[in-house]
């Protein structure tokens, strides 16, 4: 019995969450709050006669249940992971488990069927629960760990070591006119836009200090997030980086490259393997159990060199990605209003 419990704990650990459960709640609550502030909450987003507040509660609870192993552990471990990449499909896993893109397609089909067969202009509980599930997976597409398929433990730094408060995200609210579908037609397209926005953010630079021997003046080093704490060398090709440079989340172009750097066609359909942490985490042994170095404020020693990353640097990346996740959540609601 002890062996079985340990095996389940290990499996859960290495396929854990990208945003924490509080993150999902924070993103969802802010998404709805800002829609209300802008007068954009759809009128059909009402469950029975209990009003929009009850409907929002149903969706948020369904969202949070996606990371509840007591309710959805079997599904998450053996049916759908929460990993997703906007450029390449991810390899089906050894146990036949599909990834989040497949889950969103299935949840969307179920939502549309239930929504269109209803006998009332308001959405009943079941499609609202489906919306919550879709929101969760779209929110996870704003996580570096999920778009780069990095197996991670529950104590992973991106999830647990950098706290972002509600007011910090609220202060970054965009103008109401920026909260639109921007030509996106489905949750799958919203999810792809989310993943592209995440990968573009990972192409921004992170600046940190390299400490010098004998107390010498520290040297400032600049590198990309996709090289420091997160990496998947199979996807960051020159063509991909050029595409990401031009990508705009507010006016998203989803026509990603279909050939590799050698102009071999079909690259977009070639499956992508698992990624890993970047070089600032390479000193950690057994990362699947211990998590990575993201968020670590103490010196990080790698290959005989010691680096220090400011807490403000970590916070900037987390805030930008959480802010993107809020917009993509709002887009799911706006899409649902059309059904």
C-alpha positions, 0 to 999 in steps of 0.5 A, a space after each residue: 500500500 505504501 508503495 502504491 501511494 508513493 508511486 501515485 504521489 511521484 506521478 502527480 508531482 511530475 505532472 503537476 500544476 503550472 498556475 496554482 489553484 489560487 492563481 486560477 481563482 485570482 485570474 478568473 475573479 479578475 476576468 469576470 470583475 473587469 468584464 462587469 466593470 466594462 459592461 461586457 458580461 453576456 446576458 445569457 451567462 445566467 444559470 437558472 434564476 440565480 443571476 450572474 454571480 451564481 453562474 460565475 461561481 459554477 464556472 470558477 468551481 469547475 475551473 478549480 476542480 481541474 486541478 483537484 485530484 480527488 475529483 479529476 485525478 484519473 482523468 488528469 493522469 490517464 486521459 488529458 494532461 494540461 500541457 500544450 504547445 502552439 507550434 507543434 502537437 505534443 507526443 502522446 504519452 506512454 500511457 496513451 494520455 492526450 494533451 490539453 489541445 485535445 481536451 479543449 476540442 472535446 470540451 468545446 464540442 460538448 459545450 456547443 451541443 449542450 448550449 444549443 439544445 437548451 430550452 431557455 436563453 440562459 445557459 444551464 449548469 452543465 455547459 457552464 461547467 464545461 466553460 470552467 474546464 475550458 478556461 482552466 486549460 486556456 489559463 494554463 497555456 499562459 504558463 511556460 511549463 505547460 507550453 514547453 512541456 516541462 514536467 514539474 513538481 508541486 513546489 516548482 518555483 514558477 508556481 510557488 515562489 513568487 507571489 502576485 497580489 490581486 491589486 498588482 494585476 488590477 493596476 495593469 488592467 487594459 482599456 475596455 476597448 482592448 477586451 475583445 475576441 480580436 477575430 478569434 473564433 473558437 477556444 482552440 484559437 484562443 488557446 493558441 493565441 495564449 500559447 503564442 503570447 507566452 512563448 513571446 514573453 519567454 523571448 524577452 530578456 532577463 538580466 541578472 548578476 554574475 558574482 565575481 571571485 574574491 568579492 569583485 564587482 558583479 557583472 551584469 548578464 542578459 539572456 532570454 527566459 527561454 534559455 535561463 529557467 525554461 527550455 525546449 530546444 526542439 521548438 525555438 527555431 530561428 523561424 519561430 523566434 522571428 514569428 514571435 517577434 511580430 506576434 501581438 496578443 491584441 491582434 493575434 496572427 495564428 499562421 505559425 511557420 510550417 517549415 523548419 529552418 532548413 525549409 523542410 515542410 511539415 515541421 508544424 505537424 511533427 510532434 514535439 518531445 518534452 522540454 526541460 529547465 534552462 541552465 540556471 536550474 541545471 545544477 539541481 539533481 532530480 528536478 522532477 521531485 524538487 522543482 526548479 530555481 525560478 523565484 530563488 532570491 539566494 545565489 544560484 551556482 551553476 558550473 562553477 559560476 554564481 548568479 543572483 536574480 532580483 525578485 522584481 525580475 521574477 515578478 515582472 514575468 509572472 505578472 505579464 503572464 497572469 495578465 495575459 491569462 486574464 484577457 484569454 479568460 475574458 475571450 472565452 466568455 465573449 466566445 460563449 456569448 455567441 453560442 
